[in-house]
Amino acid sequence: MTDLEVQAFNLKDEGRIYLDHNATTPVAREIALHLPKWLNAWGNPSSIHQAGRGPKALLREARQSIAKLIGASPLEVVFTSGGSEANTTVLASFFLDPARALMKKVLIVSAVEHPSLLKTADWLSSVFGVEVRRVPVSRQGELDRNAYTRSLGDAGPGSAFLVSIMAANNETGHLFPVKELCAEAHERGAFFHTDAVQTLGKIPVDLSAWGVDFASFAGHKFYALKGVGILFVRRGVSLKPLIHGGNQERRRRAGTENTLAIASLGFMAGHRSQILAQAERVTQLRDRMERDICAQIPHVQIIGGSALRLGSTSSVLIPGVDGESLLMSLDMEGVSCSTGAACSAGSPEPSPVLLAMGYSRAEAQCSLRIGLGWGTTEDEVNRFLDILVRTVVRLRQFHRSEIASASLPVPVGGPSCP
Ligand SMILES: Cc1ncc(COP(=O)(O)O)c(C=O)c1O
């Protein structure tokens, strides 16, 4: 299998630098080449006549290669419209299952989950009385393990406990020890879901080794088309549908499947061998970029710099600049980054993830998230550094008083700078 070209081609043609791969990834060029073939399989995969055969085969092949990628069996793969739907389905299905109607219902989450998880938790709590326990994290992003153990304390027969802790955080890249957390939950009789949306293409995923009952993924974070997600449901674990209707996905998710997007994700899943090589290359680029940022911009802080993180993600506090102004200035200079989750773009509120990690509003408001990807080149990182340094100097001149008076400064080369 050949190496994939995953450059953000429209952006690159314009000389722009795309460093927001945690929000979404560009589509691999090869997918565009395969689209006409997949479009020929335009029938409904549920049809039993000839037009249904092509799309049915596309689904079957994609399901097999995705299952292989994530260490699952094809029957454990349920296609959804994306990560949010997969997350919502697990939580709603678990707690609204009539078999659990009379049980004590507890949902345990980390304080830094994606909004698709936390807002579903709020809904289940306010409308259906599910007790939600949020486990705090440290300033480095690490889960408070004692609090986690305590949260499971009263789990046991006759109660319905579901733990949902992400594999990798979308803003800081922090990696949670899913295998250990899952083993502890299982010992207490609780079920375990992990939001693994940020992992595909960045770290090897082996759900059979992790031991989880449920896991969520999204195609658009892995160079495939948008509009497809995966919900892994371990064999023997029941999942009631959130979307009712037809019998698709073995009655676990009704609705005609998005065959094109699913085929594109299946195609990407076939490039498993590239993941480790790319992860290593991207990590080296990211580490060098962070060293240069720390050396060239005074007072910066790498969030979670000493914790286990995705090698592609860098979350940086740059005191003395406002994150939104920095983002807009970078955009005008041809660089696409982010100040937090893409879904909170346009909101002046500081990142809830950073607040949950114990950063102040002022600190969280001067954060920048840099997400590298398979198409990121050394030259782009160099150009980005030049632009970033220049932009920070200019913006700090406007905000000199802030940096002088703020309680933010961390010495250059301090503990958070690798
Ligand atoms: C960790 C995480 N979970 C869930 C989602 C939601 O996925 P989708 O946009 O496919 O609904 C995202 C998207 O940013 C994410 O980063």
Ligand as a Chemical Component Dictionary entry (heavy atoms), coordinates in Angstrom:
data_LIG
# 
_chem_comp.id                   LIG 
_chem_comp.type                 NON-POLYMER 
_chem_comp.pdbx_formal_charge   0 
_chem_comp.three_letter_code    LIG 
# 
loop_
_chem_comp_atom.comp_id 
_chem_comp_atom.atom_id 
_chem_comp_atom.alt_atom_id 
_chem_comp_atom.type_symbol 
_chem_comp_atom.charge 
_chem_comp_atom.model_Cartn_x 
_chem_comp_atom.model_Cartn_y 
_chem_comp_atom.model_Cartn_z 
_chem_comp_atom.pdbx_ordinal 
LIG C1 C1 C 0 -12.608 14.273 21.761 1  
LIG C2 C2 C 0 -13.749 14.557 20.826 2  
LIG N1 N1 N 0 -14.910 13.929 21.010 3  
LIG C3 C3 C 0 -15.967 14.120 20.199 4  
LIG C4 C4 C 0 -15.881 15.006 19.159 5  
LIG C5 C5 C 0 -17.087 15.222 18.290 6  
LIG O1 O1 O 0 -16.908 14.578 17.051 7  
LIG P1 P1 P 0 -17.779 15.011 15.779 8  
LIG O2 O2 O 0 -17.357 16.370 15.401 9  
LIG O3 O3 O 0 -17.420 13.977 14.740 10 
LIG O4 O4 O 0 -19.197 14.918 16.159 11 
LIG C6 C6 C 0 -14.700 15.708 18.934 12 
LIG C7 C7 C 0 -14.602 16.711 17.850 13 
LIG O5 O5 O 0 -13.929 17.699 17.971 14 
LIG C8 C8 C 0 -13.592 15.464 19.784 15 
LIG O6 O6 O 0 -12.427 16.092 19.609 16 
# 
loop_
_chem_comp_bond.comp_id 
_chem_comp_bond.atom_id_1 
_chem_comp_bond.atom_id_2 
_chem_comp_bond.value_order 
_chem_comp_bond.pdbx_ordinal 
LIG C1 C2 SING 1  
LIG C2 N1 SING 2  
LIG C2 C8 DOUB 3  
LIG N1 C3 DOUB 4  
LIG C3 C4 SING 5  
LIG C4 C5 SING 6  
LIG C4 C6 DOUB 7  
LIG C5 O1 SING 8  
LIG O1 P1 SING 9  
LIG P1 O2 DOUB 10 
LIG P1 O3 SING 11 
LIG P1 O4 SING 12 
LIG C6 C7 SING 13 
LIG C6 C8 SING 14 
LIG C7 O5 DOUB 15 
LIG C8 O6 SING 16 
# 
